[in-house]
């Protein structure tokens, strides 16, 4: 048996690794529990929506943390529980815009990452030219149209989308119609 | 009889598909669709476009969304801090000190797990060198490159417990970690406590999958004769993240959405 001669220069690993233990014993309150449950339910849809802002995934994860901490304050303050879904996406949208302004063009996710065909041959086959064209079309959509499409894809009703994006109902339906027409043309070609 | 002019617009069809039409309008559209093949076909085309988009959207994103365990644990820790009730008792100072200590400890874990520099980065993605310097068995290059040695080995439970004890991880928290070999057995790493460390599940960037990629790459280089075994073992034991950056010529893992 040999010992390795080299060693990392950083220290404190024990302290850091042990730190979560301090909170492991913390019993979640009703509101905390509710927030964690909503996190489990809405984290993935929110991350998918945030992908429409071309933020790096760690930045999107930062935003998710901020959203649910804000939600905790919101619920603990006894504020409205009406349409929490719309509330979550509205906060996500506003935080993403802020983050986008701070990081624009510096940490933009390469679009190629979204056309990775995946590891197995079936996935590779499925990543057809039509799919790539469609992806290119979606990426080329004006931001507002893309956000509309992504919000609808997560199940938001037109009224909710209108509130998140501060648009009229008519503008939402026009936007979706135009985007779907582009997608249909890309699929046909 | 319907005339050409009375066909439904794409917008009306989309509103119908999405259930966004109000009662009198919805009835008119439904009646028209019942009578008009062209509009029914167009409605199906719109639904097909929606289907195509959703399939592409989900396929491209879902597989790349990181596991929620780390972010959920971080959220719980932050909620626990926020939930701390205000106190007037002198113990407030102890609570504040504990919260600061926690913040200093947990925040770098989060930042480091996201692969970005923090002001005072604590080495949470690499093991404590005094506890886990790395240990190897006496094998040479030809033995390492035998197929049978490449399989992942499971760390015995008793050994896992000893690792947690060494790192001061109490009984309630081992679920937050995976006990991993610092030097993989596929590169001659030993089943020894000095070669085992608790890798935090909070890692979303520099995680076990990324380390596996490095291990595979180093083993390939060793077996191709491009790198000697001792160097590979030394580099992975010294700082596997630095080794990854060196051998893949990158500052971040090459595959995204870890």
HADDOCK unambig.tbl for C-alpha pairs under 7 A between the chains (distance, minus, plus):
assign (segid A and resid 1 and name CA) (segid B and resid 135 and name CA) 6.84 0.50 0.50
assign (segid A and resid 1 and name CA) (segid B and resid 136 and name CA) 5.96 0.50 0.50
assign (segid A and resid 1 and name CA) (segid B and resid 137 and name CA) 5.23 0.50 0.50
assign (segid A and resid 1 and name CA) (segid B and resid 138 and name CA) 6.57 0.50 0.50
assign (segid A and resid 2 and name CA) (segid B and resid 135 and name CA) 5.58 0.50 0.50
assign (segid A and resid 2 and name CA) (segid B and resid 136 and name CA) 5.49 0.50 0.50
assign (segid A and resid 2 and name CA) (segid B and resid 137 and name CA) 6.72 0.50 0.50
assign (segid A and resid 3 and name CA) (segid B and resid 133 and name CA) 6.89 0.50 0.50
assign (segid A and resid 3 and name CA) (segid B and resid 134 and name CA) 6.17 0.50 0.50
assign (segid A and resid 3 and name CA) (segid B and resid 135 and name CA) 4.77 0.50 0.50
assign (segid A and resid 3 and name CA) (segid B and resid 136 and name CA) 6.88 0.50 0.50
assign (segid A and resid 4 and name CA) (segid B and resid 133 and name CA) 5.84 0.50 0.50
assign (segid A and resid 4 and name CA) (segid B and resid 134 and name CA) 5.30 0.50 0.50
assign (segid A and resid 4 and name CA) (segid B and resid 135 and name CA) 5.80 0.50 0.50
assign (segid A and resid 4 and name CA) (segid B and resid 234 and name CA) 6.46 0.50 0.50
assign (segid A and resid 6 and name CA) (segid B and resid 234 and name CA) 6.39 0.50 0.50
assign (segid A and resid 6 and name CA) (segid B and resid 237 and name CA) 6.89 0.50 0.50
assign (segid A and resid 6 and name CA) (segid B and resid 238 and name CA) 5.11 0.50 0.50
assign (segid A and resid 7 and name CA) (segid B and resid 129 and name CA) 5.22 0.50 0.50
assign (segid A and resid 7 and name CA) (segid B and resid 133 and name CA) 5.97 0.50 0.50
assign (segid A and resid 7 and name CA) (segid B and resid 237 and name CA) 6.86 0.50 0.50
assign (segid A and resid 7 and name CA) (segid B and resid 238 and name CA) 4.59 0.50 0.50
assign (segid A and resid 8 and name CA) (segid B and resid 129 and name CA) 5.89 0.50 0.50
assign (segid A and resid 8 and name CA) (segid B and resid 238 and name CA) 5.15 0.50 0.50
assign (segid A and resid 8 and name CA) (segid B and resid 239 and name CA) 5.67 0.50 0.50
assign (segid A and resid 10 and name CA) (segid B and resid 122 and name CA) 6.86 0.50 0.50
assign (segid A and resid 10 and name CA) (segid B and resid 123 and name CA) 5.53 0.50 0.50
assign (segid A and resid 11 and name CA) (segid B and resid 122 and name CA) 6.87 0.50 0.50
assign (segid A and resid 11 and name CA) (segid B and resid 123 and name CA) 6.22 0.50 0.50
assign (segid A and resid 11 and name CA) (segid B and resid 128 and name CA) 6.48 0.50 0.50
assign (segid A and resid 12 and name CA) (segid B and resid 122 and name CA) 6.19 0.50 0.50
assign (segid A and resid 12 and name CA) (segid B and resid 123 and name CA) 6.75 0.50 0.50
assign (segid A and resid 13 and name CA) (segid B and resid 122 and name CA) 6.32 0.50 0.50
assign (segid A and resid 13 and name CA) (segid B and resid 123 and name CA) 5.23 0.50 0.50
assign (segid A and resid 13 and name CA) (segid B and resid 124 and name CA) 5.33 0.50 0.50
assign (segid A and resid 13 and name CA) (segid B and resid 127 and name CA) 6.61 0.50 0.50
assign (segid A and resid 13 and name CA) (segid B and resid 128 and name CA) 5.30 0.50 0.50
assign (segid A and resid 14 and name CA) (segid B and resid 128 and name CA) 6.72 0.50 0.50
assign (segid A and resid 14 and name CA) (segid B and resid 167 and name CA) 5.45 0.50 0.50
assign (segid A and resid 14 and name CA) (segid B and resid 168 and name CA) 6.84 0.50 0.50
assign (segid A and resid 16 and name CA) (segid B and resid 105 and name CA) 5.03 0.50 0.50
assign (segid A and resid 16 and name CA) (segid B and resid 106 and name CA) 6.87 0.50 0.50
assign (segid A and resid 16 and name CA) (segid B and resid 122 and name CA) 6.71 0.50 0.50
assign (segid A and resid 16 and name CA) (segid B and resid 124 and name CA) 6.34 0.50 0.50
assign (segid A and resid 17 and name CA) (segid B and resid 124 and name CA) 6.43 0.50 0.50
assign (segid A and resid 18 and name CA) (segid B and resid 168 and name CA) 6.17 0.50 0.50
assign (segid A and resid 18 and name CA) (segid B and resid 169 and name CA) 5.43 0.50 0.50
assign (segid A and resid 19 and name CA) (segid B and resid 102 and name CA) 6.24 0.50 0.50
assign (segid A and resid 19 and name CA) (segid B and resid 105 and name CA) 6.04 0.50 0.50
assign (segid A and resid 19 and name CA) (segid B and resid 106 and name CA) 6.54 0.50 0.50
assign (segid A and resid 21 and name CA) (segid B and resid 170 and name CA) 6.85 0.50 0.50
assign (segid A and resid 21 and name CA) (segid B and resid 173 and name CA) 6.00 0.50 0.50
assign (segid A and resid 23 and name CA) (segid B and resid 77 and name CA) 6.03 0.50 0.50
assign (segid A and resid 24 and name CA) (segid B and resid 172 and name CA) 6.72 0.50 0.50
assign (segid A and resid 24 and name CA) (segid B and resid 173 and name CA) 6.81 0.50 0.50
assign (segid A and resid 26 and name CA) (segid B and resid 80 and name CA) 6.87 0.50 0.50
assign (segid A and resid 32 and name CA) (segid B and resid 79 and name CA) 6.55 0.50 0.50
assign (segid A and resid 48 and name CA) (segid B and resid 61 and name CA) 6.63 0.50 0.50
assign (segid A and resid 57 and name CA) (segid B and resid 257 and name CA) 6.72 0.50 0.50
assign (segid A and resid 58 and name CA) (segid B and resid 114 and name CA) 5.43 0.50 0.50
assign (segid A and resid 65 and name CA) (segid B and resid 75 and name CA) 6.28 0.50 0.50
assign (segid A and resid 69 and name CA) (segid B and resid 79 and name CA) 6.82 0.50 0.50
assign (segid A and resid 113 and name CA) (segid B and resid 256 and name CA) 6.96 0.50 0.50
assign (segid A and resid 114 and name CA) (segid B and resid 60 and name CA) 5.33 0.50 0.50
assign (segid A and resid 114 and name CA) (segid B and resid 61 and name CA) 6.99 0.50 0.50
assign (segid A and resid 115 and name CA) (segid B and resid 60 and name CA) 6.55 0.50 0.50
assign (segid A and resid 131 and name CA) (segid B and resid 56 and name CA) 6.79 0.50 0.50
assign (segid A and resid 153 and name CA) (segid B and resid 54 and name CA) 6.71 0.50 0.50
assign (segid A and resid 173 and name CA) (segid B and resid 11 and name CA) 6.82 0.50 0.50
assign (segid A and resid 174 and name CA) (segid B and resid 11 and name CA) 6.94 0.50 0.50
assign (segid A and resid 177 and name CA) (segid B and resid 10 and name CA) 6.99 0.50 0.50
assign (segid A and resid 177 and name CA) (segid B and resid 11 and name CA) 6.06 0.50 0.50
assign (segid A and resid 177 and name CA) (segid B and resid 14 and name CA) 6.91 0.50 0.50
assign (segid A and resid 180 and name CA) (segid B and resid 49 and name CA) 6.28 0.50 0.50
assign (segid A and resid 180 and name CA) (segid B and resid 50 and name CA) 6.98 0.50 0.50
assign (segid A and resid 183 and name CA) (segid B and resid 49 and name CA) 6.46 0.50 0.50
assign (segid A and resid 184 and name CA) (segid B and resid 49 and name CA) 5.40 0.50 0.50
